[in-house]
Amino acid sequence: MTYLIQQTLLYAIPLMIVALAGVFAERSGIINLALEGIMIFGAFIGVLFVYTMQNSEWVQAAYAAKNWAALQGLEVMAMIAAAVLGAVFSLLLSFASINLKADQTIGGTALNLMAPAFVLFMIRIIANQNTLQMQKGDAASWFMIKKSTLGFEKNADLGFLGNTFLHKVYLATYICIILFIILSVLLYKTRFGLRLRACGENPQAADSLGINVHKMRYAGTTISGALAGMGGFVYALTTANCTANGDVAGFGFLALAVMIFGNWTPLNIAGASLLFGLFKCIAAGYSSIDINGDGHFLLAELGISAHIYRMLPYIITLIVLAFTSKKSRAPKAEGIPYDKGQR
């Protein structure tokens, strides 16, 4: 059960933070279909940051000395780098949608096509191969928090909660949870959040009250880009062994499904992310899941093809959207370019 919970969180947290990214953009009135592309770009930037910093003397010294605090600092800096560059990348969508009043769906699709091509091009230049990975070691040996990291003996029994949430986990997971809570409060309990949501519901009314609709939409899309970029690196770190190859297994599109299923509200998005994360965990590790702790791997013994398990998260996505999309209420002005003269 501990394994199942840990793996579900590893898949659910990137979905949750990227779905919230979509909420910030769409609540401001911009459809951000580019979440997949921004995730790919953010994953590349984060991995590239780690790849580059591994050459520095202080990082090598920290790893040799097992200075876990310094290594966790490196992980946080990589997350920040991915967020900053993800925000910069999202400005392409902002400019096209707000200033040029271009079709937002086409703009997002264009970024989704451009991101993997650009990333693969850069990886070929930097590493002369199709995958960028850490120069030394792997993500677990550099960044995973274990019992020994916290000062416990390797054989120490921390109980169910301790073994689940303090052993073989990543700091990035908990940072994303804290960010999710803070930004959800920002969106629904602050003046900034109220103004942002007003621009996505009725931008003309918001403008009549002195709110700069263009600035608020830029802000929403930029925050969206930062969260998607960070989510891309967290995905690469926790589930892809800190590698970048121009692909995030469709997590950007899954995050869009989570956002719609969650009806653009953070609490529902958190629940939907855990549901989708559970099925993604089953798809990836069905042969290792011991549900009852009795040594029998029931899902592996059922004789179901591995391809069915891999398809499961996407099949569930289609089924959930088919039954819930009609009841979902999107922001009224999303996807509509704002014209100051229109009333």
N, C-alpha and C positions, 0 to 999 in steps of 0.2 A: 504493500500500500504506500509505503514511503517513496518508493521509486515512482509509482504512478503519479503521486501528488507533485513530486519534484519535476518530473518530465512535463506534466501538464502545465505547470507554472512557466517552465522554460519556453513553451510554445505560446502560452496565453498572453504573457506580458508584452512581447513585441506586438501582437495583434491589438492588445488593449491600448497601448500608447499610440500606435499608428491610426487606429480607429478614432481616437480623440483628436489626432491631427486633422482627420477629415471633418470632424465636427467643428473645429475652429474655423476652417475655411468655409464650410457650407453655411454655418450660422452667420457668417459675414456676408453671404450671398455669392460666393465663388465655388463652383463645382471643381473639386480637386481630384480628378481621375489620375493624376500623376503620382499618386502615393507609391505605386510600384516602382516607378523610375527613380523617385527621390530616395526610396529605401535602398535601391541598388547603388546609387551614388553615395549615400551615407555609409553603407557597408564598405565600399571601396575606400573612402576617405579614412574611416576608422582603422581599417586593417593597414592601410598605407602609413598611417601615423605610428602604429605599433611597429610595423616593419622598419620604418626609418629610425625610430627611437631606440630600437634594439642595438644599433651601432654606437650609441652614445656610451661614454665610460660610466656615467653615474647609474644608468639602467643596468649595465652589465654587472657593476659592483653590487647593486641592490639585489639582483637575482642570485649572484654568487653567495651573498651574505644571508639569503633568505629573508630579506627585508620586505615583508609582505605589505607593510603600510605604504612603502614607496611604489610597489607594484600595483596596489589598488589605486594609488594616485595616478599612475600611468593609464590605468583603465578609465578612470574618470576623465582625464584629459583627452583621451581618444573619443569618448562620448561627446565631450564638448566640441571637439574639432568636427565630428560628424554632424552635430546639430548646427553649428555655424555655417558649414558649407552646404548643408541641406537647405538652410534658410536662404542662402545666396542663390542656390539652384532654383528654388521656388519663385524667385523674383522674375524669372523668365515667364512663368505662368501669370504672375501678377501683372506684369507690364502688358502682356498680350491681351489679358482679359479686361483690365481696368482702363489702360490708356488707349489701346488700339481697339477695344470693344470686339475682340475676336471671339469666335465660338469657343466656349470654354471646354467643351468635350473634345474638340479637335486639338486644342492647345495641350490638354492633358495627355491625349494619345500621342502627340508628337514628342513630348518629353519622355513618355514610356518607351518610345522607339529609340530616342537619342541616347538615353542613359546607358543601356547595356552596350551599345556600339562604342560609345566614348570610353566606358570603363574597360572593355576588352582591348581597345586600342592602346590605352595607357598601360594596361598590365603587360601587353606584349612589349612595349617600349621599356618598362621598368624591369620586368622579370624574364622576358623572352619566353613566356609560356602562357597558358590560358587561365591559370589560377594564381592569384597572389596569396601567399601564406607567410606565416611567421618564419623568420630566418633561423630561429633556435627554439626548440621545444614546441609545446602546443598550448592551447588556451587553458587546459586544466592545470598544467604544471606552473603556469605563470599567474593565472588570475583566480582560479577556483579557491574558495574558502573551505577549509576542512577543519576537523577537530583540532589538529595540531596547530593550525594557524591561530586559533583562539586560546592556545595554551593547555588544551586537554590532551591526555594520553590517547594514543591511537586506539587502544582497546576500551576506552572509557564509554560507558553507556549513558547517553544524554537523554534517554527516554524517547518516546515517539515524537514529540514536538521538537526536541533538540536535534534528533537525527534527521528530521524532515526539513527544518528551516535553518539549521546552523552548520550542517555537514554536507559537503559537496554542493555548495551553492555559489552564486555569483553576486557580487555587490551591485552590479548593474540591475539585477532583478528588483532589488529593494529601492534603488534610486528611482526607477521607473514607477514603482507603486506610489512612492511619496510625491513624485511629480504629477502623477495622475490625480491624486487627491487635491493637491494645491491648485492645479489648473482647472479642475472641476469647480472648486470654490470660486476661483477667479471668474469663471465664465457665468456662473449663476448667482453669485452673492456680492458682486462688486459693481460699481458704476461703469467701469470699463466693459465688463461682460454684458451689462444691460444695453449699452450703446452698440456693442458688436452685434448682439442678437437683433436689435432694432434695425440695423442696416440689412440684415438678411430677411426680415419680415416685411418692412415697409420703408425703404430707403428715402422716399419722398418726405414722409412724415419726420423721419430722423433728421433730414437736411433742414426742414423747416424749423427745427429746434436748435439749429446751430451745430449739429454733428457733421464733421467732415467725412462723408461716406467713403470717398476714395482712400483716405488715410486709414479708416477702420478696416476696409477690405484688404489693404496692403498689410495691416497688422495681423489680421486673421490668417491670411495666406502665408505670411512669413513665419508665424508661430507654427502653423501647420507643417511647413517645410522643415523647421527645426526638429519638431517631434518625429516626423517621418524619417529624417536623416539619422537621428539618434536611434530610432526603432530598427532601422536597417543594420546599424552596427551591432546593436544588442542581439539581433537575430544571428548575425554572422559570428559573434563571439560565443553565444551560448549553445547554438544548435549546429553551426557549421565549422567549429574548431578554429575560429578566427581566420577564415579564408574569404576571399572575394573572387567571384568568377562571372560577374554580370548576371546573376540570377538569385532571387530570393524565394523561389518555389511558389510564386503566386501569392505571397503573403500580403502584398499591397492590395490585391483584388479581394482577398479574404477579409482584410480589414474594412474595405468598403461594404462587404456583405454584413460584417459584424455591426458596422455603424447603422445600416438600414434596419437590420434586425433589432438593434437596440434603440431604434426610434430617435436617434440623435441625442440621447440623454446618457450621461456618464454611468449611472448606476446600472442601467440596462445593458450598456456596452460592456461593463465589467463582467456581468453574468454571461453574456453571449460569448465573450472572449474565453472564459473558462470552459464553456461547452465546446467551442470549436477547438480549443487547445487540447481538450480531452481526446477528441477524435483524431487530431493530428498526432498526439502521443501514441494512441493505439495503432495508427497507421505506421509510425516509425519504429515502434518497439514492441509490437504484439507478441513476438516470440520470447520476450524477456519479462513479461508482466505476470507476476504471481499474485493473483487477486486475493486469495485466502491465506497466503503465507504458508501453504502446505507442501511446497515444492512442485506443484503441478501447474504447468503453463497452459491453462485451459484454451486460450485463444489460438495458440499454436497447434493444439491437439485436435481442433475442430476440423482441420483438413481444408479450410478455406484458402483459396489462392492468395498469395502475397499481393498480387495486383489489385484484388478486391479491397484489401485493407488500405492500400495506398490511395485508392480512389475514394475511400470513405469520406474524408473531410470535404471533398468537393461535391460529392453526391448530397451530403447533408446540407451544404450551402445552397444548392439548387432547390432542395425540398423546402428548407426553411424560408427562403425568399419567395417561393411560389405561394406559400400559405400566409406570409406576413406582410409582403410588400404592399398589398392593397390597403392595409390598415395603418401603414406607416405615414406619418405626416412630416413631409420635408418642409424646410423654411420656404415661405411663399415666394420670395424674390431670388432664390438661388438660380444661378445660370442666366439671369437677366442683366445685361449691361446697364449700368445706371446712367440715365439721361437726366441731367439737372432740369431741363426744360419740360420734361414730361410729368404730368400730374394725373 
